[in-house]
Amino acid sequence: MEDEMVRVRPPSEANSLLLPVTFGCSHNTCTFCGTYSDVKFRVRPLEDIKRDIDEVAKNYSWSLRRIFLENGDALIAPQRRLVPVLKYLKEKFPNLEKIGTYATPQSGLIKSVEELKELHELGLTIAYLGVETGDEELLKKIDKGATYDQIVEAGRKIKQGGITLSVTVILGLGGPEGSEKHALGTAKILTDIDPDFAGALTLMLVPGTALHKDWEEGRFELITPLQSLAELKMIIENVKLTDCFFTANHASNYLPIKARLPKQKAAMLKLIDEVLESKDMSRLRPEFLRAR
């Protein structure tokens, strides 16, 4: 594998082979993210990708089960690149069960439903889409590069293509003043997308990003741990999902939670209420154990 990129994958892809199809992120201007700040986005040549596949297949052709396509948005790669990659993976790893990728709203929009169906039929099983918030004003402020309606359309198209959809939102992104609007908008956009999986992360400022600079210069304020729980509670109270595995158990979160919604909504809210009412900080993850 080449070493010029950042190795990033969702927690659920911990046991997957990381296969770079693109370098960097095709959008790469979100104010809170510094992951690919020094990486120029480009799609890798097919021969380079095949060389990596061949190298792994020498020893793991029959045993490999899971692959994650990197970097920040492999789905944005043109169909003429993704189709042969997926076909080659099926040829080299006959027992492959899962292929995943990150997606941006832009990549979900640029692909047709027919193209997404083709990718799914060739083995692409899950896409991870960063939604962040359903607050239209906040989407502009963080430079997400897509509107509320565009994010909903992208998510729905991925699902229509038969690909499992996992989305993430970020608690605290609107600060204390924008918390309620952020939470209510986020509950609404999750309802409109109706993903298969949803994860709530909690904002952690990254030095060198625009949002970190805003915080340093007093233009942005972080929410407290209990405020983040209140925000999470508001999202769960107002979201209406068909059948979604919802988590807030990322290393950035103060109170690890996972539940099937709507079935376990009441139990989830009860747990959050217990902590909010008791203000028992010992039940929350301490700052030194939190991680991006």
C-alpha positions in Angstrom: 0.0 0.0 0.0 1.1 3.6 -0.6 1.9 5.7 2.5 1.0 9.2 1.4 -2.5 9.1 2.8 -4.2 9.3 6.2 -5.6 5.9 7.3 -9.2 6.6 8.5 -12.1 4.2 8.7 -15.4 3.9 10.7 -15.1 2.0 14.0 -17.3 -0.8 12.6 -14.6 -1.4 9.9 -11.9 -2.3 12.4 -11.5 -5.8 11.0 -11.6 -4.7 7.3 -8.8 -4.5 4.9 -8.2 -0.8 4.1 -7.9 -0.4 0.3 -7.2 3.1 -1.0 -9.2 4.0 -4.1 -8.9 7.8 -3.7 -6.6 10.0 -1.8 -8.0 12.7 0.5 -11.6 14.1 0.5 -13.3 15.5 -2.5 -14.9 18.3 -0.5 -12.4 18.9 2.3 -13.6 22.3 3.5 -15.7 21.4 6.5 -14.7 23.8 9.3 -14.5 21.1 12.0 -12.4 18.6 10.1 -8.7 18.5 9.6 -8.3 14.9 8.6 -7.3 15.5 5.0 -6.0 19.1 5.2 -2.6 18.3 3.8 -3.8 15.7 1.2 -4.6 16.7 -2.4 -7.7 14.8 -3.5 -7.3 12.5 -6.5 -8.5 9.1 -7.8 -5.8 6.4 -7.8 -4.9 4.7 -11.1 -6.6 1.4 -11.6 -3.3 -0.4 -12.1 -2.1 0.8 -8.7 -5.2 -0.4 -7.0 -5.0 -3.8 -8.7 -1.4 -4.1 -7.6 -2.4 -3.6 -3.9 -5.2 -6.2 -4.4 -2.8 -8.7 -5.9 -0.3 -8.2 -3.0 -3.0 -9.0 -0.4 -4.5 -11.9 -2.5 -1.2 -13.8 -2.4 -1.9 -14.8 1.2 -5.5 -14.0 1.9 -7.4 -14.8 -1.3 -9.8 -17.3 0.3 -9.9 -15.9 3.9 -10.5 -12.2 3.4 -14.1 -11.3 4.2 -14.3 -7.5 4.6 -12.8 -4.5 2.7 -13.2 -0.8 3.2 -12.5 1.5 0.3 -10.5 4.6 1.3 -9.9 7.6 1.7 -12.6 10.2 2.7 -14.9 9.6 -0.2 -14.2 6.7 -2.5 -17.8 6.8 -3.8 -17.0 10.0 -5.7 -14.7 8.0 -8.0 -16.1 7.7 -11.5 -18.1 4.6 -12.3 -15.5 3.5 -14.8 -13.0 3.2 -11.9 -15.2 1.7 -9.3 -16.8 -1.0 -11.4 -13.5 -2.7 -12.4 -12.2 -2.4 -8.9 -15.3 -4.2 -7.5 -15.1 -6.8 -10.2 -11.5 -7.4 -9.5 -12.1 -7.7 -5.8 -14.8 -10.4 -6.4 -12.4 -12.3 -8.7 -9.5 -12.2 -6.2 -11.5 -12.7 -3.0 -14.3 -15.2 -3.7 -15.5 -15.3 -0.1 -15.8 -11.5 0.3 -18.9 -10.6 2.4 -18.7 -6.9 2.9 -17.3 -3.8 1.0 -17.8 -0.4 2.6 -17.0 3.2 1.7 -17.3 6.7 3.0 -19.7 9.0 1.1 -20.2 12.7 0.9 -23.5 14.3 -0.1 -21.8 15.3 -3.3 -21.0 11.7 -4.2 -24.5 10.5 -3.4 -25.9 13.2 -5.6 -23.6 12.7 -8.6 -24.3 9.0 -8.8 -27.6 7.9 -10.4 -29.7 5.3 -8.6 -28.9 2.9 -11.5 -25.2 3.4 -10.9 -25.6 2.8 -7.2 -27.5 -0.4 -7.9 -24.7 -1.5 -10.2 -22.2 -0.9 -7.4 -24.3 -2.8 -5.0 -24.7 -5.8 -7.3 -20.9 -5.9 -7.6 -20.5 -6.1 -3.8 -20.7 -2.6 -2.3 -22.7 -3.3 0.8 -22.5 -0.2 3.0 -21.9 3.6 2.7 -21.0 5.9 5.6 -22.5 9.4 5.1 -21.5 12.4 7.2 -24.8 14.4 7.8 -23.5 16.4 10.8 -26.7 18.5 11.3 -30.1 19.3 9.9 -29.9 23.0 10.7 -29.7 24.7 7.3 -27.9 27.8 8.7 -25.4 25.6 10.5 -24.7 23.6 7.4 -23.6 26.8 5.7 -21.6 27.9 8.7 -19.6 24.7 8.8 -19.2 24.8 5.0 -20.7 21.3 4.4 -21.1 22.1 0.7 -24.7 20.7 0.6 -28.1 21.9 1.6 -30.6 20.0 3.9 -32.5 18.8 0.8 -29.4 17.7 -1.0 -28.2 15.6 1.9 -31.6 14.0 2.2 -31.6 13.3 -1.5 -28.1 11.8 -1.4 -29.0 9.5 1.6 -32.3 8.3 0.0 -30.6 7.6 -3.3 -27.9 5.4 -1.6 -30.7 3.4 0.1 -32.6 3.2 -3.2 -29.5 1.7 -4.7 -29.8 -1.2 -2.2 -26.7 0.0 -0.3 -27.0 0.0 3.5 -26.8 3.5 4.8 -24.9 4.6 8.0 -25.0 8.3 8.9 -23.2 10.4 11.5 -24.2 13.6 13.2 -22.2 15.7 15.6 -23.4 16.8 19.0 -22.3 20.3 20.0 -21.7 21.6 16.5 -24.0 24.6 17.1 -22.5 25.5 20.5 -24.7 26.2 23.5 -26.7 29.0 21.7 -27.5 26.9 18.7 -28.0 23.6 20.5 -31.8 23.4 20.4 -32.0 24.4 16.7 -29.2 22.0 15.8 -30.9 19.1 17.7 -34.4 19.7 16.3 -33.0 20.0 12.8 -30.9 16.9 13.2 -33.9 14.9 14.4 -35.8 16.1 11.3 -33.1 15.3 8.8 -32.6 11.8 10.3 -36.3 11.3 10.1 -36.4 12.3 6.4 -33.4 10.1 5.5 -34.5 7.2 7.6 -31.0 5.5 7.6 -30.3 1.9 8.6 -27.6 3.0 11.1 -27.1 6.4 12.8 -24.3 7.5 15.0 -24.0 10.6 17.1 -20.4 11.8 17.8 -19.6 14.6 20.1 -17.6 17.6 18.8 -13.8 17.6 19.6 -12.0 20.6 18.2 -9.0 19.9 15.9 -6.1 22.3 16.0 -5.6 24.0 12.7 -9.2 23.9 11.6 -11.4 27.0 11.1 -13.7 26.0 14.0 -10.8 25.6 16.3 -9.6 29.1 15.4 -13.2 30.4 16.0 -13.0 28.9 19.5 -9.6 30.4 20.2 -10.8 33.8 19.2 -14.0 33.6 21.2 -16.4 33.2 18.3 -17.4 29.7 19.2 -18.2 28.1 22.6 -18.1 24.4 23.4 -21.1 22.7 25.0 -20.6 21.0 28.4 -20.9 17.2 28.9 -24.4 17.6 30.3 -25.5 19.9 27.5 -24.4 17.3 25.0 -26.6 14.8 26.7 -29.5 17.2 26.7 -28.9 17.7 23.0 -28.8 13.9 22.4 -32.1 13.6 24.4 -33.8 16.2 22.2 -32.7 14.4 19.0 -33.9 11.0 20.2 -37.2 12.4 21.5 -38.0 14.0 18.2 -36.6 11.6 15.6 -39.0 9.2 13.9 -37.2 6.2 12.3 -38.5 3.0 10.7 -35.9 0.6 12.0 -32.5 2.1 12.8 -29.6 1.0 15.0 -28.7 4.2 16.8 -25.4 4.7 18.7 -23.7 7.4 20.7 -20.9 5.1 21.8 -18.0 6.7 19.8 -14.8 7.5 21.8 -15.8 11.1 21.6 -19.1 10.6 23.5 -19.5 11.2 27.2 -22.2 8.5 27.8 -21.9 5.4 25.6 -25.4 4.5 24.3 -26.7 2.1 21.7 -30.3 1.1 20.9 -32.6 0.0 18.2 -35.0 2.8 17.3 -37.9 3.1 17.7 -38.2 -0.1 19.7 -35.8 0.9 22.5 -36.4 4.7 22.5 -38.0 4.8 26.0 -35.1 2.9 27.6 -32.6 5.1 25.9 -34.3 8.3 27.1 -34.7 6.9 30.6 -30.9 6.3 30.8 -30.1 9.8 29.6 -32.7 11.3 32.1 -31.1 9.5 35.0 -27.8 11.1 34.3 -29.2 14.6 33.6 -31.3 14.5 36.8 -28.6 13.2 39.0 -25.8 15.3 37.4 -23.5 12.3 38.3 -20.4 13.1 36.4 -18.8 9.8 37.4 -21.1 8.1 34.9 -19.6 10.1 32.0 -16.4 9.4 30.1 -13.7 11.7 31.4 -12.0 14.2 29.0 -8.7 12.4 29.0 -10.3 9.2 27.7 -12.2 10.9 24.9 -10.8 10.6 21.4 -11.7 11.6 17.8 
